[in-house]
Amino acid sequence: MAENRASVYGEGVPCWVDAQLPDVEAGKRFYGELFGWTFEDAVGTLVWARKDGSPVATLGHKTDGRMPTVWTVYFATPDAAAMCRRILAAGGQVVTAPTRIEALGTAALAVDPAGAVFGLWQPGSHSGFGARHEPGTFAWVQLYTRDTEEANAFYGELFHDALFDADTEPDFGRAPVSDVFPAEMPSHFLVHFRVEDLDDALEGVRGLGGRVQAPPFETSYGTVAVVTDNQGASFALLQR
């Protein structure tokens, strides 16, 4: 794969997303139709998703049926091993230790103190999104949690510069679970993709076999609807 056009992302900036799906071919049909993505093989069972030629996500085959079908956000870090040590010290857990993925980079999975899962990406030849904030690409990730103060303390310690730098365009917010979901919903990250017309996108989701989990609502960063794809992976659509 050629080096993407994006500059290297600063530590704590959301730089990549992937979906682990039971049926990757079905995922290609769903997201290809919904967002206009094209696809090509990456490494192993991973498939690159591209928007107008730029890398925007990967789809992978979920090998363990007990694992959830999910979209995962990855935060950039220059040193995944050191970041994992900081996560442990701050009260989080490391689910998957830093793993080299050929020349592309190093990935890890972690859990915050409230149970929300997120990824880390230490770039090699692949630094992250080749396009974002455009229709059909990543636009935002929201952490829905039961304790926003705990989340602010945890992520503020890990990603201080990315969260609190006034010169950085924000990509990451925090909100109480109960703002959108039932109070018993576990803490989780919700990946948002930008769309030009939310109503049209929701019609597309339904037509492709997905469903609307939360109808459109207003936020400080745009109008959002929460949906699931035809295999049960939740994500959000964002119109700005």
Backbone hydrogen bonds, N-H to C=O, Kabsch-Sander energy under -0.5 kcal/mol:
donor,donor_aa,acceptor,acceptor_aa,energy
9,Y,127,S,-0.5
12,G,76,A,-2.8
13,V,10,G,-2.0
15,C,74,Y,-2.9
16,W,74,Y,-1.2
18,D,72,T,-1.9
19,A,58,T,-1.9
20,Q,70,V,-1.9
21,L,19,A,-0.7
21,L,60,G,-3.0
27,G,23,D,-1.9
28,K,24,V,-2.6
29,R,25,E,-1.9
30,F,26,A,-2.4
31,Y,27,G,-2.7
32,G,28,K,-1.9
33,E,29,R,-1.8
34,L,30,F,-2.4
35,F,31,Y,-2.5
36,G,32,G,-1.1
37,W,31,Y,-1.0
38,T,50,R,-2.4
40,E,48,W,-1.5
42,A,46,L,-2.6
46,L,43,V,-2.4
47,V,59,L,-2.4
48,W,40,E,-3.0
49,A,57,A,-2.8
50,R,38,T,-3.0
51,K,54,S,-2.6
52,D,50,R,-0.5
54,S,51,K,-1.9
56,V,49,A,-2.9
57,A,49,A,-1.2
58,T,17,V,-1.3
59,L,47,V,-2.2
60,G,19,A,-2.9
62,K,21,L,-2.7
63,T,61,H,-0.7
65,G,63,T,-0.6
67,M,64,D,-1.9
70,V,20,Q,-0.6
70,V,68,P,-0.8
72,T,18,D,-3.0
74,Y,16,W,-2.8
75,F,119,G,-2.7
76,A,13,V,-2.4
77,T,121,W,-2.0
83,M,79,D,-2.2
84,C,80,A,-2.4
85,R,81,A,-1.7
86,R,82,A,-1.8
87,I,83,M,-2.4
88,L,84,C,-2.3
89,A,85,R,-2.1
90,A,86,R,-1.6
91,G,88,L,-1.3
92,G,87,I,-2.8
93,Q,111,V,-2.5
95,V,93,Q,-0.6
95,V,109,L,-1.9
96,T,109,L,-1.7
99,T,107,A,-3.0
101,I,105,G,-3.2
102,E,100,R,-0.7
104,L,101,I,-1.7
105,G,101,I,-0.7
106,T,122,Q,-2.6
107,A,99,T,-2.5
108,A,120,L,-1.6
109,L,96,T,-1.7
110,A,118,F,-3.0
111,V,93,Q,-2.7
112,D,116,A,-2.3
115,G,112,D,-2.0
118,F,110,A,-2.4
119,G,73,V,-3.2
120,L,108,A,-2.5
121,W,75,F,-2.4
122,Q,106,T,-3.0
124,G,104,L,-2.5
124,G,126,H,-0.7
125,S,103,A,-2.5
126,H,104,L,-1.9
127,S,125,S,-0.6
129,F,15,C,-1.7
130,G,55,P,-3.2
131,A,55,P,-0.8
133,H,138,F,-3.7
136,G,194,R,-3.4
137,T,134,E,-1.8
139,A,192,H,-2.6
140,W,192,H,-1.2
141,V,171,D,-2.1
142,Q,190,L,-2.2
143,L,173,G,-3.1
144,Y,142,Q,-0.7
144,Y,188,H,-2.8
145,T,143,L,-0.6
145,T,175,A,-2.5
151,A,147,D,-2.0
152,N,148,T,-2.8
153,A,149,E,-2.1
154,F,150,E,-2.6
155,Y,151,A,-2.8
156,G,152,N,-1.8
157,E,153,A,-1.7
158,L,154,F,-1.6
159,F,155,Y,-3.6
163,L,159,F,-2.2
164,F,160,H,-2.2
165,D,161,D,-1.0
166,A,164,F,-0.7
168,T,165,D,-1.7
173,G,141,V,-2.0
175,A,143,L,-2.5
177,V,145,T,-1.6
179,D,176,P,-1.8
180,V,177,V,-1.7
181,F,177,V,-2.8
185,M,182,P,-2.1
187,S,114,A,-0.6
188,H,144,Y,-2.2
190,L,142,Q,-2.6
191,V,189,F,-0.5
192,H,140,W,-3.0
193,F,236,A,-2.6
194,R,137,T,-2.5
195,V,238,L,-2.6
201,A,197,D,-2.2
202,L,198,L,-2.6
203,E,199,D,-2.1
204,G,200,D,-2.0
205,V,201,A,-2.4
206,R,202,L,-2.3
207,G,203,E,-2.4
208,L,204,G,-1.5
209,G,206,R,-1.5
210,G,205,V,-2.7
211,R,228,T,-1.7
213,Q,211,R,-0.6
213,Q,226,V,-2.3
214,A,226,V,-2.3
217,F,224,V,-2.5
219,T,222,G,-1.9
222,G,219,T,-0.9
223,T,239,Q,-2.6
224,V,217,F,-2.9
225,A,237,L,-1.8
226,V,214,A,-2.0
227,V,235,F,-3.0
228,T,211,R,-2.4
229,D,233,A,-2.2
232,G,229,D,-1.3
235,F,227,V,-2.4
236,A,191,V,-2.9
237,L,225,A,-2.8
238,L,193,F,-2.7
239,Q,223,T,-2.8
240,R,238,L,-0.5
